[in-house]
């Protein structure tokens, strides 16, 4: 062993000398930051869509500097921002196609009805959990059984109720203008029951989800459409005694078991949306995915101050995301 020490020590010394000659290891290179997005102009057009004139006037006047600032916070530099109001949805679409405006916000149903739509970059809708568990805009309608004897019978069918079973049920729905509380019922029936619609059902029409849920709690209806946000909002009140109120101040519905248990889901639609943001095809910044994400964040930060932007948040979307709405538009 003693004879091996000297050669081993010499080898270690040479190794240390070689390492010291190399100097300290170079730090890993930082990835280059992407170039900031820059636009000389951004003209955003809004659809009238029944909005109050004073709200539209406020948007034309005050939204441009606010939008410019909000986009700058998201890494998009805009030299000149303007906001206009289209005379009609078709006029706004034509302006986007011809380059007269750079971006536009349209009702989702109007966008879905277009034969040659402009580039869709964002869609807005009620917020519902995604498959990953994170909340995201766009919600499916849930077709639920009520806690009546007939509703329980429908829910217990392993392969789902037949059309004849549903046609014999008492349905509760909202007014015709409600996307998730009425129109989605037609979409669900059309897709699953060979083109049937609610026109052949016994319908009771209610003014609000509260009225609809109270009718279900009173066992006046057998089937009703809801969406996840409503189920979450009413979970507490569902089992509270009518003499008590939940944290929102809403009187309890007095049911004996949890809402999720008493209103089981018979089926659901695909995600549905209320608004669409489109851009002209410039092959550059406007169609860059980073611009879509920045615009979504900017609109979210401005929604409270500018009601014309709609009640729901936006998220990046692709043309195919609105296919369910296209089927609905074709009914």
N, C-alpha and C positions, 0 to 999 in steps of 0.2 A: 504494500500500500504506500509506503514512504516513497518508493521510486516513481509512483504515479503522480504525486502531489505537484512536483515542479512543472512537468508538462501541462497539467490541468490549470495551475495558477497562471502560467504564461498565456494559455489560450484565453482565459477569462480577461486578463489584462488587455490582450489585443482586441478582444471584442468590445470592451468598454472604450478603448481608444477610438475604435472605428465609429462607435455610436456617438461619441462626443464630437467627432469631426463632422458628422452629418448635421449637427445643430438641432434645435427643437423642431418637432414635427409641425408642419404648416397646418393652420386651422382649416377646417373644411370650408369650401367656398359657399357663400350665401347665394341662394337662387336669385336671379335677377328679377326685380319687381316689374310687373307688366306695365307697359306704357299707359298713362291715364287716358281715358276716353275724352275726346273733344268734339264738340258740335258748334258750328258757326251759328246755327239757328235751331230752334225747336218750337214748332207750331203745333200745339195740342188742341184738337177740336172735340167739343162735347156735343152729345145729342140732346135735343130739347127734352124728348121723352116725358113730357108732362111736368117738367121741373118748374118751380116758381120763377117768374121773370127776375125778381130781386136777387134770388140766389145765383142765377146765371150772370146777372150784371156784376155781382160781387166777384164771381170767378174770373170774368174777363178783366176786371180791374186789378184784383189783388193776387190772383193765383200765379201770374207769370213770375214776379220776383220771389215768391215763396217756393215755387217749383224749382227755379234756378238754384236757390240756396240749398234746398233739400237734395237736389242731385249732386251739387258740389260736395255735400257731406258724404255722399256715396261714391265719390271719385269720378264723377262725370262733370266736366267743365263745359258750360253752355254760354256762348257769348250773348245771344239774344233769345229770350223765351217769350212766346205770345200764346194767348188762349182765345179761341173763337168758338162760336156756337153755330152748328149746322142748321140749315133750314129744315132738313129732314134727315132721317137715317140714310136713305139712298144717296142724298147729296153729299153727306159726309164720307160714305164709302167711295163714291166717285172721286172726291177730292183726294182721298188717300191713295187710290189707284193711280191717279194722274199726277201725283206729287204736289198737289196744292196744299196739303197739310202733311206733316211728318208723322203724327200719331193721332189716334182717335180712340175715344171710349164709347162703346156701343152696347145696347142691351144684348144679352147673350142670345135671346131668341131671334133678334133681328140679324145678328151675325150668322146664326145657324141656318137661316133661310136663304143666304146668298149662294148663288151658283158658283161664282168665282170670287171667293172672299180674299181680302188682303191678308198680309202676314200677321197671324195671331202670335202675340208674345206673352200676354197675361190673361188670366181669368179670375173673376171674383165670385164669391158665393158664401153662404153660411159656413162657418168653421166646424169641421167634424174631424175626429181622429183618423189618421191614415193607418194603413196596415202596420206601419212601423211603431205606432203608438203616439206619434207626434201629431199635433193639430195642424190642419191645412185647409185652405179654402176649398169649397165645393163639398156638397153633402148629398148622400143618397137618401131618398125617401124610404121610410120603413113602414111596411104595411103590417099593422098590428091587430091581433085579436083582442077584443074587450073581454072583461071577466064575467060574461053571461054564460049560461049553459051552452048556448049554441057556439059562442066564441071559443069556449074550452074544447068543444067537439072539433072545431076547425083546427085548433092548435095541436091536437093530438094525432092528426093524420100524418103518418110517417112520410108519405110521398107528397104532402101538401094537398090543400083542398082542390077539388075539381071546379070547373067553371059553374056547374050546376049548384055546387055547394055555396059558392060565392054569390051567385045570383039570388039565392034564397036568404042571404044574410041582410041585416039592416046596417047600412053603411052611413057613417058620419064623415063629412068632408067640409072643407072651407070653400069660400067663394071661388069662382072660376079663375080669378086673377092670381090665385096662390099657386106658386110653382110646386112646392113640396106638399102642400095641403090639399091639392085638387088635381092639377095637371099631371103630376107624377103618377097618380092612380091610373090614368089612361095609358101612360107609357108602360107601366108594369103589366097591366092587363094585355095590352097589345103585344108585348114581347113574349108573354108566357101562355096566352090563351087564344092563339090563332086569330089575332086581330080584333078581339073583343074590346069594348070600351065601357066607361061608366054610364053611357047612354042607356044601357040595358039593366041598370042596377036600381034598387030602391034607395035613394039618397036623401039624407037629412043634411041641410046646409047650415053651418054655424059661422058666427062672425069672427071667432078667434080660437086659438088653441086652448085657451082656458075653457071656453064654452064646450069645445069638443071633448076635452078630458073630463069635465064634469058630467057630460052625457054618458061617457064610458063608465065613470065611477058609479053613476046612478043606474047602470045596466040598461040604458035606453037604446044603445047601438051595439052591434056585434063586431064590427070591423072599422078601423080608422087609420088614416095615414099620419105619421109623425116623422120627426127626424131627431137625430141623436141629441142635439142641443136642447130640444123641448123635453126629452126624457130626463136629461140631467137637471134641468131647471125645476121640474115638477116632482122629482124623486122624494124630496122632503115633505112637501104638502100632501102627497098622495095618501100617506098613512096618518097624517095629523087629524085630530078630531076637528069637526067644523067650528068648534068654539075657540080653536087656536089658530095662530098664523105662523107662517114660516119666516125666514130671515128677510124676505122681500115684502112682508106684510100681507101675503096672500092667504086667504082662509083655507084651512085644510079640507081634504076631500073625504076623509074618514074611512079609507079602505083598510081591510084587515091584514093585507100582506104587501110586500114591496112592489113598487110599480113595475120593475123589470120582470118580476114573476107573474104579475097579473095582466100585463100587456105584452105577451110573447110576440116575437116577430115571425110573421108568416112568410115574408119575402122582402126584398129590397131592390131598388133601382140602382143603376150606376150613379156616379157622382154627377150632380147637376149644378149649374152656375147661373149667376144673374147678370154679369157684365163681362165684356171682353175688351181688351186693349189691343189695338192693331197698329202697325207701322207700315210706311211705304217701303218698297223693296229697294234699298240703296246699296246692298251688298257690303255695307260697312258698319258704322257704329250702331245704327238703329236695329240691325239684325244680329248684333253681337249679344251672346247670352249674358255678358256682364251688364249690358245696358238694361236688359229685361229685369235682372235682379235689382239693379239700382233704382229703376223706375218703380218697381213694386214697393221697395222700402220707402221711397220718397212719397208715393201716394198714401202709404200707411201713416206716415208722420203728418200728413195734411188732411186726412179724412175728417177729423173732428172739427177743424176750422172751416172746411169747405164741404158742406153737405152734398153738393152736386157730384162729388166723387163716389157717392154711394155708401151704403151702410156696412159693407163687408170688405175684408182685406183682399189684396191681389196676390197671386203667386205665378211664377213662370208656367206657361202652358203651351201645348202644341195643338195643331189643328184637329187631330183625332180625339182630343179630350172632349170636344163638343159634339161628338157623334150622337150621343143619346139625345141631345137637344135637337139635332137634325131630324131624328126619327119623330120626336115630339112635334116638331114644326110641320112634319108631313102628315100628321094624323088628320 
